[in-house]
């Protein structure tokens, strides 16, 4: 069975992604590692523990990781996910405890123990992954694959006009990951919208199922729903981390993907966190701009199939 590590800054959409993996019979979650991002590290860890606790499935060990980005101050998304990252609905009272080992050491240990088997699903800033690569580059070459919910893909940013949140929090870390030589698949924000989002009918289906994790999935996204209602008037919950987990679990939902050279902008403040994608198309001036691909980028997802499988998984 596939062995995965889920590296998460557990906000409400991370929680849905985590539940998907825990309930899937196709993967073994060897570890959950937490990182600052949507919320500070302590909250991300509590949220991960609570999500595991309410889900009928395996109970993997949880390891706390980086509490700050490599070089910059932490930027959170509590304005979107709530002050606790989980809808501010008094859901988070875990009885489970995290392990004592640091997340970076756990990642390195598992990569060494299972060479060529570990797949990392990064659904937050990749600070833990970058630190693991910097600390033990040879061991980390044993990692089979990294799936990253990150970048704006081929669309606009959701944090600045050009950058997506997970990269914006720690763009230097994202550059380390892309330059590591580990195979990377990127699920950008652009493919996580539209029909992939939960609408009113979907949320009613989850609530009426009576399944603890299905109800939890709706309640923990209350702040995100309110944010979307205020921002666009739309009654929907977009779940980019769940879409990324869907790509991990069901590769047939990917309709189009492309090898790309991905360049991470870290110098110019207005462009910080932008990831420039070159998918091999011809350029009028190519010298200095055309490089070998360092990631595969998803360009199109079959959203209806993804969502139907998500709803089935959460309610089974």
HUZI-V174608 format. One record per pair of residues at least 24 apart in sequence whose ideal C-beta (glycine too) atoms are under 7 Angstrom apart, sorted by the first residue. I is the first residue (numbers start at 1). J is the second residue. If there is no record, write none. Layout:
# HUZI-V174608
i->I j->J
i->I j->J
This chain:
# HUZI-V174608
i->1 j->27
i->1 j->28
i->2 j->26
i->2 j->27
i->2 j->28
i->2 j->119
i->3 j->28
i->3 j->30
i->3 j->114
i->3 j->117
i->3 j->118
i->3 j->119
i->4 j->29
i->4 j->30
i->4 j->119
i->4 j->121
i->5 j->30
i->5 j->31
i->5 j->33
i->5 j->107
i->5 j->110
i->5 j->118
i->5 j->120
i->6 j->32
i->6 j->121
i->6 j->123
i->7 j->33
i->7 j->35
i->7 j->120
i->7 j->121
i->7 j->122
i->7 j->124
i->7 j->128
i->7 j->129
i->8 j->32
i->8 j->34
i->8 j->44
i->8 j->48
i->8 j->123
i->8 j->124
i->9 j->35
i->9 j->36
i->9 j->37
i->9 j->38
i->9 j->39
i->9 j->44
i->9 j->124
i->9 j->125
i->10 j->34
i->10 j->38
i->10 j->44
i->10 j->47
i->10 j->48
i->10 j->51
i->10 j->85
i->11 j->38
i->11 j->39
i->11 j->77
i->11 j->81
i->11 j->85
i->12 j->81
i->12 j->85
i->12 j->86
i->12 j->87
i->12 j->220
i->12 j->221
i->12 j->224
i->13 j->239
i->13 j->240
i->13 j->241
i->13 j->242
i->14 j->38
i->14 j->123
i->14 j->124
i->14 j->241
i->15 j->47
i->15 j->51
i->15 j->86
i->15 j->217
i->15 j->220
i->16 j->217
i->16 j->239
i->16 j->242
i->17 j->123
i->17 j->241
i->17 j->242
i->17 j->244
i->17 j->245
i->18 j->48
i->18 j->51
i->19 j->51
i->19 j->55
i->19 j->213
i->19 j->217
i->19 j->314
i->20 j->242
i->20 j->245
i->20 j->249
i->20 j->310
i->20 j->313
i->21 j->245
i->22 j->52
i->22 j->55
i->22 j->57
i->22 j->58
i->23 j->55
i->23 j->56
i->23 j->57
i->23 j->313
i->24 j->249
i->24 j->313
i->26 j->249
i->27 j->249
i->29 j->58
i->29 j->60
i->30 j->60
i->30 j->110
i->30 j->118
i->31 j->60
i->31 j->61
i->31 j->63
i->31 j->106
i->31 j->110
i->32 j->60
i->32 j->62
i->33 j->63
i->33 j->65
i->33 j->103
i->33 j->106
i->33 j->107
i->33 j->128
i->34 j->62
i->34 j->64
i->34 j->65
i->34 j->103
i->35 j->65
i->35 j->66
i->35 j->124
i->35 j->125
i->35 j->127
i->35 j->128
i->36 j->66
i->36 j->67
i->36 j->68
i->36 j->74
i->37 j->124
i->37 j->125
i->37 j->166
i->37 j->169
i->38 j->76
i->38 j->77
i->38 j->81
i->38 j->85
i->38 j->124
i->39 j->76
i->39 j->78
i->39 j->84
i->39 j->85
i->40 j->67
i->40 j->74
i->40 j->76
i->41 j->67
i->43 j->84
i->43 j->85
i->44 j->85
i->45 j->98
i->46 j->92
i->46 j->94
i->47 j->85
i->47 j->86
i->47 j->92
i->49 j->94
i->49 j->96
i->49 j->98
i->50 j->91
i->50 j->92
i->50 j->93
i->50 j->94
i->52 j->96
i->53 j->94
i->53 j->95
i->53 j->96
i->54 j->212
i->54 j->213
i->54 j->216
i->55 j->213
i->56 j->213
i->61 j->99
i->62 j->98
i->62 j->99
i->63 j->98
i->63 j->99
i->63 j->101
i->63 j->102
i->63 j->103
i->63 j->106
i->64 j->98
i->64 j->102
i->64 j->103
i->65 j->102
i->65 j->103
i->65 j->104
i->65 j->128
i->66 j->127
i->66 j->128
i->66 j->131
i->69 j->125
i->69 j->127
i->69 j->169
i->69 j->170
i->69 j->173
i->70 j->127
i->70 j->130
i->70 j->170
i->70 j->172
i->70 j->173
i->71 j->172
i->72 j->170
i->75 j->168
i->75 j->169
i->77 j->165
i->80 j->223
i->80 j->224
i->80 j->227
i->81 j->223
i->81 j->224
i->82 j->223
i->86 j->220
i->87 j->219
i->87 j->220
i->87 j->221
i->87 j->222
i->87 j->223
i->88 j->223
i->89 j->219
i->89 j->222
i->91 j->216
i->91 j->219
i->91 j->220
i->103 j->128
i->104 j->128
i->104 j->131
i->104 j->132
i->104 j->135
i->107 j->132
i->108 j->132
i->108 j->135
i->108 j->136
i->108 j->139
i->108 j->140
i->111 j->139
i->111 j->140
i->111 j->142
i->111 j->143
i->112 j->139
i->112 j->142
i->115 j->142
i->116 j->142
i->116 j->144
i->117 j->144
i->118 j->143
i->118 j->144
i->119 j->144
i->119 j->145
i->119 j->147
i->120 j->146
i->121 j->147
i->121 j->245
i->121 j->248
i->122 j->146
i->122 j->147
i->122 j->148
i->122 j->149
i->123 j->149
i->123 j->241
i->123 j->244
i->124 j->166
i->125 j->166
i->125 j->169
i->125 j->170
i->125 j->173
i->126 j->170
i->126 j->173
i->126 j->174
i->126 j->177
i->127 j->170
i->127 j->173
i->129 j->177
i->130 j->173
i->130 j->176
i->130 j->177
i->133 j->176
i->133 j->177
i->133 j->180
i->134 j->176
i->140 j->180
i->140 j->182
i->141 j->181
i->141 j->182
i->143 j->182
i->145 j->183
i->145 j->185
i->146 j->177
i->146 j->182
i->146 j->184
i->147 j->185
i->147 j->187
i->147 j->244
i->147 j->247
i->147 j->248
i->148 j->184
i->148 j->186
i->148 j->187
i->149 j->187
i->149 j->240
i->149 j->241
i->149 j->244
i->150 j->174
i->150 j->186
i->151 j->186
i->151 j->188
i->151 j->275
i->152 j->188
i->152 j->189
i->152 j->190
i->153 j->188
i->153 j->189
i->153 j->190
i->153 j->191
i->153 j->297
i->154 j->188
i->154 j->190
i->154 j->277
i->154 j->299
i->155 j->189
i->155 j->190
i->158 j->189
i->159 j->273
i->160 j->273
i->162 j->271
i->162 j->274
i->163 j->272
i->163 j->273
i->163 j->274
i->164 j->188
i->164 j->189
i->167 j->264
i->167 j->273
i->167 j->275
i->168 j->272
i->168 j->273
i->171 j->264
i->171 j->265
i->171 j->266
i->171 j->272
i->171 j->273
i->172 j->266
i->174 j->264
i->175 j->264
i->175 j->266
i->178 j->262
i->178 j->264
i->178 j->294
i->178 j->295
i->184 j->294
i->184 j->295
i->185 j->247
i->185 j->295
i->185 j->296
i->185 j->298
i->186 j->262
i->186 j->295
i->186 j->297
i->186 j->298
i->187 j->243
i->187 j->244
i->187 j->247
i->187 j->298
i->188 j->297
i->188 j->298
i->189 j->240
i->191 j->243
i->191 j->298
i->191 j->300
i->191 j->301
i->192 j->238
i->192 j->240
i->192 j->243
i->193 j->238
i->194 j->303
i->195 j->303
i->195 j->304
i->195 j->307
i->196 j->243
i->196 j->301
i->196 j->303
i->196 j->306
i->196 j->307
i->197 j->236
i->197 j->237
i->197 j->238
i->197 j->239
i->198 j->236
i->198 j->237
i->198 j->239
i->199 j->235
i->199 j->236
i->200 j->235
i->202 j->307
i->202 j->311
i->205 j->311
i->206 j->311
i->206 j->314
i->206 j->315
i->209 j->315
i->211 j->314
i->211 j->315
i->213 j->314
i->214 j->314
i->214 j->315
i->217 j->314
i->242 j->310
i->243 j->301
i->243 j->306
i->246 j->306
i->246 j->309
i->246 j->310
i->247 j->298
i->250 j->309
i->253 j->301
i->253 j->302
i->253 j->305
i->253 j->306
i->254 j->298
i->254 j->301
i->255 j->300
i->255 j->301
i->255 j->302
i->256 j->299
i->256 j->300
i->257 j->296
i->257 j->297
i->257 j->298
i->257 j->299
i->258 j->296
i->258 j->297
i->258 j->299
i->259 j->293
i->259 j->296
i->260 j->293
i->260 j->295
i->260 j->297
i->261 j->291
i->261 j->292
i->261 j->293
i->261 j->294
i->262 j->294
i->262 j->295
